[in-house]
């Protein structure tokens, strides 16, 4: 399947609002496609816990909703944008954008649910999850049967 280019359109669309709409690079722009995908996530295990980095540029820390319920960590956001462009002769063009995503992670048993820390800086949401300290198991010893 090929994308139809302007030269492939009939002359009826040339110079009209149809050509303005379909020839607009934003219609097939990768930014629009990116808004409909889930952000990339990196998970790193450390000695003391886990670090989750979520790439989410263009948002603010207030856009995020983070919760832990029944050992499931959920990160979500909803953002609505509206742009209005006024042109001559009373013509107005309005564009609406709606961006949302939700990611959920099952937490391992060795993570403290109540100790999840979140920080948003330079387009990256960083979550730090603390591990439960492992109990020092007593040394195994053989028991002799008498």
TIKE-632952 format. One record per atom (N, C-alpha, C, O): x, y, z; atom name; residue in one letter. Coordinates in Angstrom, 2 decimals, decimal comma. Each point is the difference from the previous one (the first is absolute). Layout:
! residues N
R/east/north/up/atome/residu
R/X/Y/Z/CA/a $
...
! end
This chain:
! residues 146
R/east/north/up/atome/residu
R/0,84/-1,16/0,00/N/x $
R/-0,84/1,16/0,00/CA/x $
R/0,89/1,24/0,00/C/x $
R/0,95/0,08/0,78/O/x $
R/-1,24/0,86/-1,62/N/x $
R/0,81/1,21/-0,12/CA/x $
R/-0,77/1,19/0,52/C/x $
R/-1,23/0,07/-0,10/O/x $
R/1,96/0,87/0,67/N/x $
R/-0,61/1,25/0,44/CA/x $
R/-0,25/0,86/-1,22/C/x $
R/0,88/0,12/-0,86/O/x $
R/-2,05/0,46/0,76/N/x $
R/-0,37/0,81/-1,14/CA/x $
R/0,67/1,36/0,14/C/x $
R/-0,11/0,65/1,04/O/x $
R/0,79/-0,22/-2,08/N/x $
R/0,66/1,29/0,00/CA/x $
R/-0,90/1,04/-0,67/C/x $
R/-0,98/-0,36/-0,66/O/x $
R/1,32/1,64/0,84/N/x $
R/-0,83/1,08/-0,54/CA/x $
R/-0,19/-0,12/-1,50/C/x $
R/-1,09/0,24/-0,51/O/x $
R/2,13/-0,60/-0,19/N/x $
R/-0,09/-0,09/-1,46/CA/x $
R/-0,95/-1,10/-0,45/C/x $
R/-0,43/-0,01/-1,15/O/x $
R/0,10/-0,94/2,03/N/x $
R/-0,90/-1,08/-0,34/CA/x $
R/-1,46/0,39/0,16/C/x $
R/-0,89/-0,73/-0,46/O/x $
R/0,62/1,88/1,11/N/x $
R/-1,38/0,41/0,23/CA/x $
R/-0,57/0,63/-1,27/C/x $
R/0,73/0,61/-0,78/O/x $
R/-2,01/-0,76/0,58/N/x $
R/-0,62/0,67/-1,15/CA/x $
R/0,11/1,51/0,13/C/x $
R/0,20/0,52/1,09/O/x $
R/-0,34/0,19/-2,20/N/x $
R/0,15/1,45/0,00/CA/x $
R/-1,07/0,67/0,85/C/x $
R/0,17/1,16/0,39/O/x $
R/-1,26/-1,84/-0,09/N/x $
R/-1,07/0,55/0,82/CA/x $
R/0,53/0,37/1,39/C/x $
R/-0,39/1,01/0,58/O/x $
R/1,30/-1,84/-0,04/N/x $
R/0,51/0,24/1,34/CA/x $
R/1,12/1,03/0,01/C/x $
R/0,32/0,56/1,05/O/x $
R/0,26/-0,30/-2,19/N/x $
R/1,13/0,93/-0,07/CA/x $
R/-0,43/1,41/0,37/C/x $
R/-0,95/0,54/-0,56/O/x $
R/1,67/0,05/1,53/N/x $
R/-0,29/1,36/0,40/CA/x $
R/-1,23/0,15/0,86/C/x $
R/-0,43/1,13/0,26/O/x $
R/-0,17/-2,20/0,20/N/x $
R/-1,20/0,10/0,83/CA/x $
R/0,32/-0,40/1,44/C/x $
R/1,14/-0,31/0,33/O/x $
R/-2,16/0,32/0,51/N/x $
R/0,20/-0,39/1,40/CA/x $
R/0,40/-1,46/0,10/C/x $
R/0,64/-0,39/0,98/O/x $
R/-1,01/-0,44/-1,96/N/x $
R/0,41/-1,41/0,02/CA/x $
R/1,51/-0,13/-0,13/C/x $
R/0,62/-0,79/0,71/O/x $
R/-0,03/1,55/-1,62/N/x $
R/1,44/-0,09/-0,16/CA/x $
R/0,70/0,57/1,24/C/x $
R/1,05/-0,50/0,40/O/x $
R/-1,64/1,54/0,19/N/x $
R/0,59/0,55/1,23/CA/x $
R/0,00/-1,05/1,11/C/x $
R/0,96/-0,09/0,78/O/x $
R/-2,01/-0,68/-0,71/N/x $
R/-0,11/-1,03/1,04/CA/x $
R/0,93/-1,17/-0,26/C/x $
R/0,75/-0,40/0,89/O/x $
R/-0,79/-0,16/-2,08/N/x $
R/0,77/-1,21/-0,29/CA/x $
R/1,47/0,27/-0,28/C/x $
R/0,83/-0,89/0,19/O/x $
R/-0,50/2,08/-0,63/N/x $
R/1,40/0,31/-0,26/CA/x $
R/0,72/0,47/1,25/C/x $
R/1,23/0,13/0,01/O/x $
R/-1,97/0,11/1,04/N/x $
R/0,60/0,43/1,26/CA/x $
R/0,85/-1,14/0,55/C/x $
R/-0,51/-1,10/0,22/O/x $
R/1,80/1,35/0,00/N/x $
R/0,90/-1,04/0,49/CA/x $
R/-0,43/-0,57/1,34/C/x $
R/0,33/-1,14/0,32/O/x $
R/-1,05/1,93/0,45/N/x $
R/-0,42/-0,49/1,31/CA/x $
R/-0,99/-1,15/-0,10/C/x $
R/-0,13/-0,79/0,93/O/x $
R/-0,58/0,69/-2,06/N/x $
R/-0,98/-1,08/-0,14/CA/x $
R/0,67/-1,36/0,04/C/x $
R/-0,53/-0,94/0,59/O/x $
R/1,69/0,82/-1,21/N/x $
R/0,73/-1,26/-0,02/CA/x $
R/1,29/0,10/0,82/C/x $
R/0,90/-0,82/-0,16/O/x $
R/-0,82/1,80/1,02/N/x $
R/1,21/0,25/0,76/CA/x $
R/0,24/-1,08/1,04/C/x $
R/-0,94/-0,55/0,57/O/x $
R/2,21/0,27/-0,33/N/x $
R/0,34/-1,03/0,99/CA/x $
R/-0,35/0,46/1,41/C/x $
R/-0,20/-0,84/0,88/O/x $
R/0,14/2,18/-0,62/N/x $
R/-0,40/0,48/1,32/CA/x $
R/-1,40/-0,45/0,34/C/x $
R/-0,28/-0,38/1,14/O/x $
R/-0,62/0,43/-2,11/N/x $
R/-1,36/-0,45/0,23/CA/x $
R/-0,02/-1,49/0,31/C/x $
R/-0,72/-0,44/0,89/O/x $
R/1,51/-0,32/-1,62/N/x $
R/0,06/-1,44/0,25/CA/x $
R/0,60/-0,29/1,37/C/x $
R/-0,43/-0,93/0,68/O/x $
R/1,42/1,72/-0,27/N/x $
R/0,66/-0,20/1,28/CA/x $
R/-0,97/0,21/1,15/C/x $
R/0,12/-0,65/1,04/O/x $
R/-1,08/1,56/-1,21/N/x $
R/-0,96/0,28/1,06/CA/x $
R/-0,93/-1,18/0,24/C/x $
R/-0,66/-0,06/1,04/O/x $
R/0,61/-0,86/-1,96/N/x $
R/-0,89/-1,14/0,12/CA/x $
R/0,73/-1,25/0,46/C/x $
R/-0,56/-1,10/-0,06/O/x $
R/1,80/1,23/0,49/N/x $
R/0,76/-1,16/0,44/CA/x $
R/0,31/0,12/1,48/C/x $
R/-0,22/1,04/0,62/O/x $
R/0,73/-2,11/-0,08/N/x $
R/0,37/-0,04/1,41/CA/x $
R/1,47/0,37/0,13/C/x $
R/0,82/-0,48/-0,79/O/x $
R/-0,46/1,32/1,75/N/x $
R/1,39/0,42/0,15/CA/x $
R/0,93/-1,17/0,30/C/x $
R/-0,40/-1,00/0,60/O/x $
R/1,65/1,15/-1,02/N/x $
R/1,01/-1,02/0,25/CA/x $
R/0,35/-0,02/1,49/C/x $
R/0,01/1,04/0,66/O/x $
R/0,28/-2,24/-0,15/N/x $
R/0,31/-0,18/1,42/CA/x $
R/1,26/-0,82/0,14/C/x $
R/0,18/-1,00/-0,69/O/x $
R/0,70/1,44/1,59/N/x $
R/1,18/-0,78/0,38/CA/x $
R/-0,15/-0,38/1,46/C/x $
R/-0,31/0,85/0,84/O/x $
R/0,54/-2,12/-0,53/N/x $
R/-0,05/-0,48/1,38/CA/x $
R/1,37/-0,53/0,36/C/x $
R/0,58/-0,82/-0,71/O/x $
R/-0,08/1,30/1,83/N/x $
R/1,34/-0,39/0,44/CA/x $
R/-0,09/-0,47/1,45/C/x $
R/-0,57/0,69/0,85/O/x $
R/1,13/-1,87/-0,57/N/x $
R/0,03/-0,51/1,37/CA/x $
R/1,33/0,37/0,63/C/x $
R/1,06/-0,19/-0,59/O/x $
R/-1,13/0,73/1,79/N/x $
R/1,20/0,34/0,76/CA/x $
R/0,00/-0,83/1,27/C/x $
R/-0,91/-0,79/0,26/O/x $
R/1,95/0,98/0,53/N/x $
R/0,09/-0,72/1,26/CA/x $
R/-1,13/0,37/0,95/C/x $
R/-0,53/-0,85/0,72/O/x $
R/0,17/2,13/-0,73/N/x $
R/-0,99/0,50/0,95/CA/x $
R/-1,43/0,02/-0,54/C/x $
R/-0,95/0,18/0,76/O/x $
R/0,79/-0,36/-2,07/N/x $
R/-1,35/0,04/-0,55/CA/x $
R/-0,04/-0,04/-1,51/C/x $
R/0,85/-0,63/-0,64/O/x $
R/-1,85/1,31/0,09/N/x $
R/-0,18/0,06/-1,45/CA/x $
R/-0,12/1,46/-0,40/C/x $
R/-0,52/0,82/0,75/O/x $
R/1,01/-0,51/-1,95/N/x $
R/-0,16/1,33/-0,57/CA/x $
R/-0,74/-0,15/-1,32/C/x $
R/0,38/-0,80/-0,86/O/x $
R/-1,44/1,57/0,71/N/x $
R/-0,79/-0,01/-1,23/CA/x $
R/0,10/1,38/-0,63/C/x $
R/-0,36/1,00/0,63/O/x $
R/0,86/-0,94/-1,86/N/x $
R/0,08/1,25/-0,76/CA/x $
R/-1,00/-0,06/-1,13/C/x $
R/0,01/-0,94/-0,80/O/x $
R/-0,89/1,94/0,74/N/x $
R/-1,04/0,04/-1,02/CA/x $
R/0,18/1,29/-0,80/C/x $
R/-0,07/1,09/0,56/O/x $
R/0,29/-1,22/-1,86/N/x $
R/0,20/1,16/-0,88/CA/x $
R/-1,34/0,63/-0,31/C/x $
R/-0,83/-0,60/-0,70/O/x $
R/0,61/1,82/1,21/N/x $
R/-1,27/0,69/-0,22/CA/x $
R/0,24/1,49/-0,17/C/x $
R/-0,40/0,79/0,86/O/x $
R/1,04/-0,38/-1,96/N/x $
R/0,26/1,43/-0,21/CA/x $
R/-1,28/0,77/-0,27/C/x $
R/-0,99/-0,54/-0,50/O/x $
R/1,03/1,82/0,83/N/x $
R/-1,14/0,85/-0,28/CA/x $
R/-1,07/0,00/1,07/C/x $
R/-1,02/0,68/-0,15/O/x $
R/1,23/-1,42/1,22/N/x $
R/-0,98/-0,03/1,08/CA/x $
R/0,56/0,75/1,21/C/x $
R/1,16/0,40/0,01/O/x $
R/-1,99/-0,22/0,98/N/x $
R/0,44/0,58/1,26/CA/x $
R/-0,21/-1,03/1,10/C/x $
R/-0,69/-1,00/-0,21/O/x $
R/1,27/1,24/1,36/N/x $
R/-0,15/-0,98/1,09/CA/x $
R/-1,45/-0,12/0,44/C/x $
R/-0,41/-1,04/0,51/O/x $
R/-0,38/2,09/-0,70/N/x $
R/-1,41/-0,05/0,38/CA/x $
R/-0,86/-0,82/-0,96/C/x $
R/-1,13/-0,35/0,33/O/x $
R/1,66/0,03/-1,51/N/x $
R/-0,75/-0,80/-0,99/CA/x $
R/-0,06/-1,48/0,37/C/x $
R/-0,84/-0,72/-0,52/O/x $
R/1,72/0,27/1,40/N/x $
R/0,09/-1,43/0,31/CA/x $
R/-0,91/-0,41/1,14/C/x $
R/-0,20/0,75/0,96/O/x $
R/-0,35/-1,92/-1,07/N/x $
R/-0,76/-0,63/1,08/CA/x $
R/0,69/-1,35/0,25/C/x $
R/0,03/-0,86/-0,87/O/x $
R/0,50/0,70/2,07/N/x $
R/0,75/-1,22/0,34/CA/x $
R/-0,66/-0,62/1,22/C/x $
R/-0,25/0,67/1,00/O/x $
R/-0,04/-1,97/-1,09/N/x $
R/-0,64/-0,69/1,12/CA/x $
R/0,53/-1,42/0,13/C/x $
R/0,51/-0,59/-0,95/O/x $
R/-0,64/0,07/2,17/N/x $
R/0,33/-1,40/0,26/CA/x $
R/-1,23/-0,62/0,63/C/x $
R/-0,49/0,46/1,03/O/x $
R/-0,01/-1,51/-1,65/N/x $
R/-1,19/-0,67/0,50/CA/x $
R/0,18/-1,50/-0,17/C/x $
R/0,16/-0,50/-1,11/O/x $
R/-0,20/-0,21/2,23/N/x $
R/0,10/-1,46/-0,03/CA/x $
R/1,25/-0,48/-0,75/C/x $
R/-0,06/-0,89/-0,85/O/x $
R/1,20/1,52/1,19/N/x $
R/1,31/-0,33/-0,55/CA/x $
R/0,12/0,28/-1,50/C/x $
R/0,81/-0,62/-0,69/O/x $
R/-1,63/1,54/0,18/N/x $
R/0,10/0,43/-1,40/CA/x $
R/0,24/1,51/-0,02/C/x $
R/-0,80/0,78/0,50/O/x $
R/1,94/-0,39/-1,08/N/x $
R/0,36/1,40/-0,16/CA/x $
R/-0,55/0,48/-1,33/C/x $
R/0,27/-0,60/-1,04/O/x $
R/-1,06/1,68/1,06/N/x $
R/-0,60/0,54/-1,23/CA/x $
R/0,43/1,45/-0,17/C/x $
R/-0,12/0,82/0,92/O/x $
R/0,63/-0,51/-2,10/N/x $
R/0,39/1,35/-0,38/CA/x $
R/-0,89/0,40/-1,17/C/x $
R/-0,06/-0,69/-1,01/O/x $
R/-0,64/1,81/1,16/N/x $
R/-0,88/0,44/-1,09/CA/x $
R/0,01/1,51/-0,09/C/x $
R/0,42/0,69/0,92/O/x $
R/-0,90/-0,20/-2,05/N/x $
R/-0,13/1,44/-0,21/CA/x $
R/-1,09/0,25/-1,03/C/x $
R/-0,28/-0,84/-0,86/O/x $
R/-0,31/2,01/0,97/N/x $
R/-0,96/0,50/-0,99/CA/x $
R/0,31/1,46/-0,22/C/x $
R/0,15/0,76/0,96/O/x $
R/-0,04/-0,37/-2,20/N/x $
R/0,28/1,39/-0,30/CA/x $
R/-0,81/0,39/-1,23/C/x $
R/0,01/-0,68/-1,02/O/x $
R/-0,71/1,81/1,15/N/x $
R/-0,80/0,51/-1,11/CA/x $
R/0,56/1,37/-0,40/C/x $
R/0,28/0,84/0,85/O/x $
R/-0,13/-0,64/-2,15/N/x $
R/0,46/1,28/-0,53/CA/x $
R/-0,98/0,47/-1,06/C/x $
R/-0,57/-0,80/-0,74/O/x $
R/0,39/2,10/0,68/N/x $
R/-0,84/0,58/-1,03/CA/x $
R/0,73/1,21/-0,57/C/x $
R/0,42/0,89/0,75/O/x $
R/-0,29/-0,85/-2,06/N/x $
R/0,65/1,11/-0,67/CA/x $
R/-0,99/0,61/-0,99/C/x $
R/-0,71/-0,71/-0,71/O/x $
R/0,67/2,03/0,69/N/x $
R/-0,89/0,68/-0,91/CA/x $
R/0,81/0,98/-0,83/C/x $
R/0,80/0,77/0,53/O/x $
R/-1,02/-0,81/-1,83/N/x $
R/0,73/0,87/-0,91/CA/x $
R/-1,04/0,80/-0,79/C/x $
R/-0,86/-0,58/-0,66/O/x $
R/0,95/1,89/0,74/N/x $
R/-0,95/0,85/-0,74/CA/x $
R/0,71/0,53/-1,24/C/x $
R/1,13/0,47/0,06/O/x $
R/-1,82/-0,56/-1,15/N/x $
R/0,53/0,51/-1,26/CA/x $
R/-0,92/1,10/-0,51/C/x $
R/-1,06/0,27/0,57/O/x $
R/1,49/0,35/-1,63/N/x $
R/-0,80/1,10/-0,57/CA/x $
R/-1,33/-0,52/-0,55/C/x $
R/-0,18/-1,21/-0,19/O/x $
R/-0,72/2,13/-0,06/N/x $
R/-1,34/-0,28/-0,53/CA/x $
R/-0,84/-0,85/0,95/C/x $
R/-0,87/-0,74/-0,44/O/x $
R/1,13/0,85/1,74/N/x $
R/-0,83/-0,69/0,97/CA/x $
R/0,23/-1,49/0,12/C/x $
R/-0,74/-0,69/0,70/O/x $
R/1,75/0,17/-1,38/N/x $
R/0,28/-1,44/0,05/CA/x $
R/0,72/-0,35/1,30/C/x $
R/0,99/0,64/0,35/O/x $
R/-1,48/-1,64/0,34/N/x $
R/0,62/-0,46/1,24/CA/x $
R/0,31/-1,48/-0,12/C/x $
R/-0,79/-0,78/-0,54/O/x $
R/1,94/0,42/1,04/N/x $
R/0,41/-1,42/-0,02/CA/x $
R/0,29/-0,41/1,44/C/x $
R/0,83/0,62/0,67/O/x $
R/-1,50/-1,65/-0,20/N/x $
R/0,20/-0,49/1,36/CA/x $
R/0,54/-1,42/-0,06/C/x $
R/-0,43/-0,82/-0,81/O/x $
R/1,38/0,57/1,68/N/x $
R/0,56/-1,35/0,08/CA/x $
R/-0,03/-0,45/1,44/C/x $
R/0,34/0,75/0,91/O/x $
R/-0,75/-1,97/-0,71/N/x $
R/-0,05/-0,60/1,32/CA/x $
R/1,00/-1,14/0,06/C/x $
R/0,13/-0,76/-0,96/O/x $
R/0,56/0,65/2,07/N/x $
R/0,93/-1,11/0,18/CA/x $
R/-0,31/-0,64/1,36/C/x $
R/-0,22/0,70/0,99/O/x $
R/0,22/-2,00/-0,97/N/x $
R/-0,26/-0,73/1,23/CA/x $
R/1,07/-1,07/0,12/C/x $
R/0,13/-0,86/-0,86/O/x $
R/0,64/0,93/1,93/N/x $
R/1,08/-0,94/0,22/CA/x $
R/-0,26/-0,73/1,31/C/x $
R/-0,26/0,62/1,02/O/x $
R/0,34/-1,93/-1,06/N/x $
R/-0,15/-0,77/1,24/CA/x $
R/0,76/-1,31/-0,15/C/x $
R/0,19/-0,52/-1,10/O/x $
R/0,21/-0,01/2,24/N/x $
R/0,59/-1,33/0,03/CA/x $
R/-0,14/-0,55/1,40/C/x $
R/-0,24/0,74/0,95/O/x $
R/0,40/-2,02/-0,84/N/x $
R/-0,01/-0,67/1,30/CA/x $
R/0,93/-1,20/-0,09/C/x $
R/-0,11/-0,82/-0,91/O/x $
R/1,02/0,72/1,86/N/x $
R/0,91/-1,15/0,08/CA/x $
R/-0,15/-0,60/1,39/C/x $
R/-0,07/0,73/0,99/O/x $
R/0,02/-2,04/-0,91/N/x $
R/-0,11/-0,69/1,29/CA/x $
R/1,11/-1,03/0,12/C/x $
R/0,38/-0,65/-0,97/O/x $
R/0,13/0,52/2,20/N/x $
R/1,08/-0,92/0,29/CA/x $
R/-0,36/-0,82/1,24/C/x $
R/-0,39/0,57/1,03/O/x $
R/0,51/-1,88/-1,12/N/x $
R/-0,20/-0,85/1,17/CA/x $
R/1,26/0,08/0,85/C/x $
R/1,10/-0,28/-0,47/O/x $
R/-1,28/0,66/1,73/N/x $
R/1,15/0,14/0,88/CA/x $
R/0,41/-1,35/0,58/C/x $
R/-0,85/-0,78/0,41/O/x $
R/2,16/0,51/-0,36/N/x $
R/0,46/-1,24/0,62/CA/x $
R/-0,27/0,04/1,51/C/x $
R/-0,19/1,07/0,57/O/x $
R/0,19/-2,21/0,05/N/x $
R/-0,29/-0,10/1,43/CA/x $
R/1,03/0,72/0,85/C/x $
R/-0,30/0,38/1,14/O/x $
R/1,51/-0,18/-1,65/N/x $
R/1,05/0,62/0,81/CA/x $
R/0,03/1,53/-0,11/C/x $
R/1,00/0,61/0,36/O/x $
R/-2,09/0,02/-0,86/N/x $
R/-0,07/1,46/-0,11/CA/x $
R/-0,99/0,53/1,04/C/x $
R/-1,09/-0,54/0,17/O/x $
R/1,50/1,62/0,51/N/x $
R/-0,88/0,66/0,97/CA/x $
R/-0,99/0,88/-0,77/C/x $
R/0,40/0,99/-0,62/O/x $
R/-1,66/-1,35/0,66/N/x $
R/-1,03/0,77/-0,73/CA/x $
R/-0,08/1,43/0,48/C/x $
R/-0,25/0,91/-0,80/O/x $
R/0,46/-0,68/2,08/N/x $
R/-0,15/1,33/0,57/CA/x $
R/1,21/0,90/-0,24/C/x $
R/-0,04/1,18/0,35/O/x $
R/1,11/-1,71/-0,92/N/x $
R/1,20/0,80/-0,24/CA/x $
R/0,32/0,11/-1,49/C/x $
R/0,98/-0,56/-0,49/O/x $
R/-1,84/1,29/-0,21/N/x $
R/0,21/0,28/-1,42/CA/x $
R/0,20/1,52/-0,11/C/x $
R/-0,84/0,77/0,45/O/x $
R/1,95/-0,36/-1,05/N/x $
R/0,32/1,41/-0,14/CA/x $
R/0,00/0,35/-1,48/C/x $
R/0,53/-0,76/-0,82/O/x $
R/-1,10/1,91/0,45/N/x $
R/-0,07/0,43/-1,40/CA/x $
R/0,60/1,38/-0,16/C/x $
R/-0,18/0,88/0,84/O/x $
R/0,92/-0,69/-1,95/N/x $
R/0,63/1,27/-0,32/CA/x $
R/-0,07/0,19/-1,52/C/x $
R/0,32/-0,91/-0,75/O/x $
R/-0,74/2,11/0,31/N/x $
R/-0,08/0,29/-1,43/CA/x $
R/0,96/1,13/-0,33/C/x $
R/-0,10/1,10/0,55/O/x $
R/1,04/-1,38/-1,46/N/x $
R/0,99/1,01/-0,38/CA/x $
R/0,44/-0,25/-1,45/C/x $
R/0,26/-1,14/-0,39/O/x $
R/-0,19/2,20/-0,38/N/x $
R/0,49/-0,05/-1,38/CA/x $
R/-0,72/-1,04/-0,86/C/x $
R/0,64/-0,67/-0,81/O/x $
R/-1,95/0,53/0,98/N/x $
R/-0,78/-0,91/-0,83/CA/x $
R/0,06/-1,45/0,41/C/x $
R/-0,50/-0,87/-0,72/O/x $
R/1,10/0,57/1,87/N/x $
R/0,10/-1,38/0,47/CA/x $
R/-0,61/-0,11/1,39/C/x $
R/0,40/0,71/0,93/O/x $
R/-1,38/-1,60/-0,79/N/x $
R/-0,57/-0,30/1,30/CA/x $
R/0,82/-1,14/0,59/C/x $
R/0,12/-1,06/-0,60/O/x $
R/0,45/1,30/1,79/N/x $
R/0,84/-1,00/0,64/CA/x $
R/-0,68/-0,45/1,28/C/x $
R/-0,27/0,81/0,89/O/x $
R/-0,01/-2,11/-0,79/N/x $
R/-0,58/-0,59/1,20/CA/x $
R/1,05/-0,85/0,68/C/x $
R/0,73/-0,74/-0,65/O/x $
R/-0,67/0,84/1,96/N/x $
R/0,92/-0,82/0,79/CA/x $
R/-0,83/-0,84/0,94/C/x $
R/-0,79/0,52/0,79/O/x $
R/0,97/-1,83/-0,86/N/x $
R/-0,71/-0,93/0,85/CA/x $
R/1,00/-0,67/0,93/C/x $
R/1,06/-0,46/-0,45/O/x $
R/-1,38/0,41/1,72/N/x $
R/0,90/-0,55/1,00/CA/x $
R/-0,30/-1,47/0,24/C/x $
R/-1,16/-0,41/0,12/O/x $
R/2,22/-0,38/-0,04/N/x $
R/-0,15/-1,43/0,30/CA/x $
R/-0,13/-0,21/1,50/C/x $
R/0,53/0,77/0,80/O/x $
R/-1,24/-1,81/-0,43/N/x $
R/-0,07/-0,43/1,39/CA/x $
R/1,33/-0,68/0,31/C/x $
R/0,46/-0,85/-0,76/O/x $
R/0,18/1,23/1,88/N/x $
R/1,27/-0,66/0,32/CA/x $
R/-0,22/-1,50/0,19/C/x $
R/-0,92/-0,44/0,68/O/x $
R/1,80/-0,30/-1,31/N/x $
R/-0,11/-1,46/0,13/CA/x $
R/0,39/-0,40/1,41/C/x $
R/0,97/0,50/0,57/O/x $
R/-1,74/-1,41/-0,04/N/x $
R/0,31/-0,50/1,33/CA/x $
R/1,24/-0,88/-0,10/C/x $
R/0,15/-0,81/-0,91/O/x $
R/0,70/1,01/1,86/N/x $
R/1,20/-0,83/0,05/CA/x $
R/-0,43/-1,40/0,42/C/x $
R/-0,43/-0,22/1,13/O/x $
R/0,55/-0,69/-2,04/N/x $
R/-0,37/-1,36/0,35/CA/x $
R/1,13/-0,62/0,82/C/x $
R/1,18/0,22/-0,25/O/x $
R/-1,59/-0,99/1,20/N/x $
R/1,01/-0,66/0,83/CA/x $
R/0,71/-1,03/-0,85/C/x $
R/-0,56/-0,56/-0,95/O/x $
R/1,77/0,32/1,30/N/x $
R/0,77/-0,96/-0,75/CA/x $
R/-0,65/-1,37/0,08/C/x $
R/-0,51/-0,42/1,04/O/x $
R/0,54/-0,22/-2,13/N/x $
R/-0,58/-1,34/-0,08/CA/x $
R/0,94/-0,96/0,71/C/x $
R/1,22/0,05/-0,15/O/x $
R/-1,82/-0,91/0,91/N/x $
R/0,84/-1,00/0,67/CA/x $
R/-0,69/-1,34/-0,12/C/x $
R/-1,23/-0,10/-0,06/O/x $
R/2,02/-0,89/0,04/N/x $
R/-0,51/-1,37/-0,07/CA/x $
R/-0,37/-0,46/1,40/C/x $
R/0,69/0,28/0,97/O/x $
R/-1,79/-0,98/-0,90/N/x $
R/-0,45/-0,53/1,28/CA/x $
R/0,16/-1,51/-0,05/C/x $
R/-0,49/-0,69/-0,90/O/x $
R/1,18/0,23/1,86/N/x $
R/0,30/-1,43/0,08/CA/x $
R/-1,15/-0,73/0,69/C/x $
R/-0,51/0,45/1,03/O/x $
R/0,12/-1,55/-1,60/N/x $
R/-1,08/-0,82/0,60/CA/x $
R/0,63/-1,00/0,94/C/x $
R/0,96/-0,67/-0,38/O/x $
R/-1,45/0,55/1,60/N/x $
R/0,55/-0,94/1,00/CA/x $
R/-0,84/-1,23/0,08/C/x $
R/0,31/-0,91/0,78/O/x $
! end
